[in-house]
Amino acid sequence: MKKEKDIKLTGKKREDAIAILKKTPFENLVVDEHYFKKNGSPRHGISLNDAKEIYNQTDKIILVSYRNSRAGRKYAFIYKISKKNSYYLLFFLDRKRPCLFNAYRSDINIEQRLLKKFGFKR
C-alpha cells in the first residue's frame, strides 16, 4: 500500500471530529496495542496520563486531518500548547469505540510546519 497523503478537515467535518473527542471520556477510549512498545512503555514517550491531560484540552486543537491506512482511517489532532510545543494525538474514530493509536510531541514551530504542508495560516 502506498503512503497516503494527510487530508485536512475543515468546517463541519472538523467540528464533527472534535465533537467525538468531546463526548468520549478518555477512559472510554480503546488504546491500540501499537501505542506501546513490546516492553510496555509508550512508543513515543507520552504516558497515558499525559495523553489524557492533552486530550481534554480541545480548545488547543489547531488542526484535524486524516489519512487512510490498512487498519482504517487515522485521524490526527494537533494540539498547540505553546509556540514550540505541540502534540499529535492519533485516533481511529470510525470504529465502534474510538481508539487512541499514537501520541507524540513536536518541539518545532508547528504553524510554520503546517504552512508548508497545508498552506495553513491561523
Steps between C-alpha positions, in 0.01 A plus 500: 500500500646836403522773760185709502498877533358675802169670425416806706147515641321834498164641598232257615717190446767645729243593763338153478837332560572724800147432632581127510792576732292734716223244551735206564667494842866403474433193717255370235758501221650174383880523504649325197782253568718712266502773767747295704835339424546130572643584843179686592636855487326760281639492146574874488539572871153648557345323799127436506472756783672762283284404202189540716609847611561605139181330372277710724639831365282505189523881487870455408427294185628695201467239227317175432601279210462139395674244288386159383695195616461123491349511849250774413487876489747661744405842631774733625417778744773758549494677835706819521608546861751781437690646204748211490314229690231300323357151528352269242233259623397242241174308509286257309161671533303278261499201734228396742698672778754772414854364520815687604767381258800720573620819669818695453650839573635752253743766620497720191295799393197297396333782306804532270495125440127501424539800271744299288285186505146637466534872433367535855483846650325559828 
